[in-house]
Amino acid sequence: MSRVQAKDIRIVLVEPSHPGNIGGAARAMKTMGLADLAIVNPGRFPDPQAIWRAAGAVDVVDGARVFGRVDEAIADCGWVVGTSVRSRRVPWPVATLEQFADRLAREDLGGKPLAVLFGREDRGLSNEELECCNLHVVIPANPDYPSLNLAMAVQVVCYEILRALTRVANSDAGIEDPPAQSLPTDWDRSPATAADVAALYRHLGRVLSAIEFQDPKNPRLTMTRLRRMVARIRPDQTEVAILRGVLTRVERTLSRRPPC
């Protein structure tokens, strides 16, 4: 079994408006042994304030990769987690920060990265971005004032990740049981990447419209609930390929039908 390591953790900042928060997040990451920083459509970056706030973590800032969209930043990831304090109309798998970190330390992602998404300073992650996530993580806070600065939120999450990784690494192999939702250690295929799953969603939506199962102009919550189901299952690459093969066969059968 290949345990998750610090090098497998990617911190993704979505549209940070202030470069100082990027530097602060980089500093928070380095203190906890993390270095993979992705930034989606930043307001100002590169910027001297990011370097100034990073202090001794300038290498993390210099190594940060900038993307135009969230799906590009997470395309190669095997597991995507979003931080959120927002309630949703359609419930999604949710864990406390401690529960998430404990589960992460026991996961086998087949060598693929894990992405942790942090939203905009003023409004967090959008519903569409949250639907890209397998799990939503909540940071316990004062219910009367739950707001955390972006760099503070990154620090808290990175601390819990390091704490869980260290605890499991130092424990005897037979002491702790893997969580119920973990993939078996002898799984025969790697987890599907975020890009694989996104392609499946597009393909599925196209077929559902073709068979008139949903109206593309008024899809309601059909795709949202199907996304939630897939996120909960976390299919592997072969399973996604099989599902897309079924959808392709449906499209071919439809194309051979005589016109009405």
DALINZI-V197131 format. One record per residue. N is the residue number from 1. SS is DSSP state (@ for helix, = for strand, . for the rest). PSI is psi in radians with two decimals (* if undefined). NEAR is the number of other C-alpha atoms within 12 Angstrom. Layout:
# DALINZI-V197131
n:N ss:SS psi:PSI near:NEAR
n:N ss:SS psi:PSI near:NEAR
This chain:
# DALINZI-V197131
n:1 ss:. psi:2.40 near:19
n:2 ss:. psi:1.78 near:21
n:3 ss:. psi:2.62 near:30
n:4 ss:. psi:2.40 near:32
n:5 ss:. psi:2.94 near:32
n:6 ss:@ psi:-0.62 near:33
n:7 ss:@ psi:-0.28 near:24
n:8 ss:@ psi:-0.11 near:34
n:9 ss:= psi:2.17 near:40
n:10 ss:= psi:2.16 near:42
n:11 ss:= psi:2.19 near:50
n:12 ss:= psi:2.03 near:47
n:13 ss:= psi:2.10 near:48
n:14 ss:= psi:1.98 near:42
n:15 ss:. psi:0.90 near:34
n:16 ss:. psi:2.34 near:35
n:17 ss:. psi:-0.47 near:25
n:18 ss:. psi:2.22 near:30
n:19 ss:@ psi:-0.45 near:31
n:20 ss:@ psi:-0.59 near:30
n:21 ss:@ psi:-0.54 near:41
n:22 ss:@ psi:-0.80 near:54
n:23 ss:@ psi:-0.73 near:42
n:24 ss:@ psi:-0.68 near:35
n:25 ss:@ psi:-0.69 near:45
n:26 ss:@ psi:-0.73 near:46
n:27 ss:@ psi:-0.73 near:34
n:28 ss:@ psi:-0.72 near:37
n:29 ss:@ psi:-0.84 near:43
n:30 ss:@ psi:-0.62 near:32
n:31 ss:@ psi:-0.39 near:25
n:32 ss:. psi:0.18 near:28
n:33 ss:. psi:0.29 near:28
n:34 ss:. psi:2.64 near:37
n:35 ss:. psi:-0.20 near:31
n:36 ss:= psi:1.77 near:36
n:37 ss:= psi:2.21 near:43
n:38 ss:= psi:2.43 near:42
n:39 ss:= psi:2.21 near:46
n:40 ss:= psi:2.04 near:33
n:41 ss:. psi:1.04 near:27
n:42 ss:. psi:2.66 near:31
n:43 ss:. psi:-0.78 near:23
n:44 ss:. psi:1.92 near:21
n:45 ss:. psi:2.33 near:28
n:46 ss:. psi:2.74 near:24
n:47 ss:. psi:2.46 near:22
n:48 ss:@ psi:-0.53 near:20
n:49 ss:@ psi:-0.53 near:20
n:50 ss:@ psi:-0.72 near:34
n:51 ss:@ psi:-0.77 near:28
n:52 ss:@ psi:-0.76 near:21
n:53 ss:@ psi:-0.39 near:25
n:54 ss:@ psi:-0.39 near:29
n:55 ss:@ psi:-2.01 near:23
n:56 ss:@ psi:0.13 near:20
n:57 ss:@ psi:0.55 near:30
n:58 ss:@ psi:-0.55 near:29
n:59 ss:@ psi:-0.60 near:21
n:60 ss:@ psi:-0.71 near:33
n:61 ss:@ psi:-0.80 near:40
n:62 ss:@ psi:-0.55 near:25
n:63 ss:. psi:-0.03 near:19
n:64 ss:. psi:2.49 near:32
n:65 ss:= psi:2.41 near:27
n:66 ss:= psi:2.32 near:30
n:67 ss:= psi:2.74 near:22
n:68 ss:. psi:-0.45 near:18
n:69 ss:. psi:2.75 near:22
n:70 ss:@ psi:-0.75 near:39
n:71 ss:@ psi:-0.49 near:32
n:72 ss:@ psi:-0.64 near:26
n:73 ss:@ psi:-0.44 near:35
n:74 ss:. psi:0.12 near:45
n:75 ss:. psi:-0.64 near:28
n:76 ss:. psi:0.12 near:29
n:77 ss:. psi:2.53 near:38
n:78 ss:. psi:-0.27 near:40
n:79 ss:= psi:2.32 near:47
n:80 ss:= psi:2.24 near:45
n:81 ss:= psi:2.36 near:43
n:82 ss:= psi:2.40 near:46
n:83 ss:= psi:2.29 near:46
n:84 ss:. psi:2.57 near:40
n:85 ss:. psi:0.12 near:31
n:86 ss:. psi:2.47 near:24
n:87 ss:. psi:2.67 near:18
n:88 ss:. psi:2.60 near:20
n:89 ss:. psi:-0.73 near:11
n:90 ss:. psi:1.99 near:21
n:91 ss:. psi:2.57 near:20
n:92 ss:. psi:2.72 near:31
n:93 ss:. psi:2.19 near:32
n:94 ss:= psi:2.49 near:29
n:95 ss:= psi:2.67 near:24
n:96 ss:= psi:2.88 near:24
n:97 ss:@ psi:-0.72 near:33
n:98 ss:@ psi:-0.73 near:25
n:99 ss:@ psi:-0.76 near:24
n:100 ss:@ psi:-0.85 near:38
n:101 ss:@ psi:-0.68 near:37
n:102 ss:@ psi:-0.71 near:29
n:103 ss:@ psi:-0.73 near:33
n:104 ss:@ psi:-0.73 near:46
n:105 ss:. psi:-0.27 near:36
n:106 ss:. psi:-0.03 near:34
n:107 ss:. psi:2.63 near:36
n:108 ss:. psi:1.84 near:32
n:109 ss:. psi:0.23 near:40
n:110 ss:. psi:0.53 near:30
n:111 ss:. psi:0.03 near:25
n:112 ss:. psi:2.65 near:29
n:113 ss:. psi:2.77 near:36
n:114 ss:= psi:2.30 near:46
n:115 ss:= psi:2.32 near:44
n:116 ss:= psi:2.04 near:49
n:117 ss:= psi:2.34 near:46
n:118 ss:= psi:2.30 near:49
n:119 ss:. psi:-3.02 near:39
n:120 ss:= psi:2.63 near:32
n:121 ss:. psi:-0.63 near:27
n:122 ss:. psi:-0.39 near:17
n:123 ss:. psi:0.13 near:21
n:124 ss:= psi:-2.61 near:28
n:125 ss:. psi:2.53 near:33
n:126 ss:. psi:2.89 near:25
n:127 ss:@ psi:-0.70 near:24
n:128 ss:@ psi:-0.72 near:20
n:129 ss:@ psi:-0.67 near:37
n:130 ss:@ psi:-0.51 near:38
n:131 ss:. psi:-0.20 near:39
n:132 ss:. psi:-0.15 near:45
n:133 ss:. psi:2.51 near:45
n:134 ss:. psi:-0.45 near:40
n:135 ss:= psi:2.51 near:40
n:136 ss:= psi:2.34 near:38
n:137 ss:= psi:2.33 near:35
n:138 ss:= psi:2.25 near:33
n:139 ss:. psi:2.05 near:33
n:140 ss:. psi:2.33 near:22
n:141 ss:. psi:2.99 near:16
n:142 ss:. psi:2.06 near:10
n:143 ss:. psi:-0.41 near:11
n:144 ss:. psi:-0.29 near:7
n:145 ss:. psi:1.31 near:10
n:146 ss:. psi:0.05 near:15
n:147 ss:. psi:2.30 near:23
n:148 ss:. psi:2.43 near:29
n:149 ss:. psi:2.58 near:26
n:150 ss:@ psi:-0.85 near:38
n:151 ss:@ psi:-0.62 near:35
n:152 ss:@ psi:-0.74 near:24
n:153 ss:@ psi:-0.75 near:40
n:154 ss:@ psi:-0.73 near:39
n:155 ss:@ psi:-0.81 near:31
n:156 ss:@ psi:-0.79 near:29
n:157 ss:@ psi:-0.79 near:42
n:158 ss:@ psi:-0.62 near:39
n:159 ss:@ psi:-0.82 near:26
n:160 ss:@ psi:-0.62 near:31
n:161 ss:@ psi:-0.86 near:39
n:162 ss:@ psi:-0.73 near:33
n:163 ss:@ psi:-0.78 near:25
n:164 ss:@ psi:-0.74 near:30
n:165 ss:@ psi:-0.72 near:32
n:166 ss:@ psi:-0.73 near:23
n:167 ss:@ psi:-0.80 near:21
n:168 ss:@ psi:-0.69 near:27
n:169 ss:@ psi:-0.54 near:21
n:170 ss:. psi:-0.05 near:14
n:171 ss:. psi:2.78 near:15
n:172 ss:. psi:2.52 near:10
n:173 ss:. psi:-0.60 near:14
n:174 ss:. psi:0.05 near:9
n:175 ss:. psi:-0.79 near:11
n:176 ss:. psi:2.33 near:16
n:177 ss:. psi:2.56 near:19
n:178 ss:. psi:2.62 near:22
n:179 ss:. psi:2.76 near:19
n:180 ss:. psi:-0.55 near:10
n:181 ss:. psi:0.06 near:21
n:182 ss:. psi:2.61 near:27
n:183 ss:. psi:2.53 near:29
n:184 ss:. psi:2.65 near:22
n:185 ss:. psi:-0.31 near:20
n:186 ss:. psi:0.47 near:13
n:187 ss:. psi:2.39 near:19
n:188 ss:. psi:-0.13 near:17
n:189 ss:. psi:2.67 near:23
n:190 ss:. psi:2.66 near:30
n:191 ss:= psi:2.58 near:37
n:192 ss:. psi:2.51 near:37
n:193 ss:. psi:2.93 near:40
n:194 ss:@ psi:-0.63 near:39
n:195 ss:@ psi:-0.69 near:26
n:196 ss:@ psi:-0.81 near:34
n:197 ss:@ psi:-0.68 near:42
n:198 ss:@ psi:-0.71 near:31
n:199 ss:@ psi:-0.66 near:24
n:200 ss:@ psi:-0.77 near:32
n:201 ss:@ psi:-0.76 near:30
n:202 ss:@ psi:-0.75 near:20
n:203 ss:@ psi:-0.79 near:26
n:204 ss:@ psi:-0.78 near:32
n:205 ss:@ psi:-0.69 near:28
n:206 ss:@ psi:-0.76 near:24
n:207 ss:@ psi:-0.70 near:30
n:208 ss:@ psi:-0.63 near:24
n:209 ss:@ psi:-0.69 near:21
n:210 ss:@ psi:-0.63 near:21
n:211 ss:. psi:0.14 near:18
n:212 ss:. psi:0.55 near:15
n:213 ss:. psi:-0.55 near:17
n:214 ss:. psi:2.64 near:19
n:215 ss:= psi:2.01 near:18
n:216 ss:. psi:-0.40 near:20
n:217 ss:. psi:-0.29 near:9
n:218 ss:= psi:1.22 near:12
n:219 ss:. psi:-0.16 near:18
n:220 ss:. psi:-2.34 near:15
n:221 ss:. psi:0.22 near:18
n:222 ss:@ psi:-0.96 near:21
n:223 ss:@ psi:-0.61 near:31
n:224 ss:@ psi:-0.75 near:27
n:225 ss:@ psi:-0.60 near:21
n:226 ss:@ psi:-0.67 near:25
n:227 ss:@ psi:-0.75 near:35
n:228 ss:@ psi:-0.72 near:29
n:229 ss:@ psi:-0.82 near:23
n:230 ss:@ psi:-0.71 near:31
n:231 ss:@ psi:-0.64 near:37
n:232 ss:@ psi:-0.64 near:25
n:233 ss:@ psi:-0.65 near:22
n:234 ss:. psi:1.23 near:34
n:235 ss:. psi:2.76 near:32
n:236 ss:= psi:3.11 near:29
n:237 ss:@ psi:-0.67 near:27
n:238 ss:@ psi:-0.69 near:20
n:239 ss:@ psi:-0.72 near:23
n:240 ss:@ psi:-0.72 near:31
n:241 ss:@ psi:-0.68 near:22
n:242 ss:@ psi:-0.81 near:17
n:243 ss:@ psi:-0.73 near:24
n:244 ss:@ psi:-0.55 near:26
n:245 ss:@ psi:-0.71 near:18
n:246 ss:@ psi:-0.78 near:18
n:247 ss:@ psi:-0.68 near:27
n:248 ss:@ psi:-0.70 near:21
n:249 ss:@ psi:-0.68 near:16
n:250 ss:@ psi:-0.78 near:21
n:251 ss:@ psi:-0.71 near:21
n:252 ss:@ psi:-0.71 near:14
n:253 ss:@ psi:-0.73 near:15
n:254 ss:@ psi:-0.66 near:17
n:255 ss:@ psi:-0.38 near:14
n:256 ss:@ psi:-0.13 near:11
n:257 ss:. psi:2.38 near:10
n:258 ss:. psi:2.53 near:7
n:259 ss:. psi:2.53 near:6
n:260 ss:. psi:* near:4
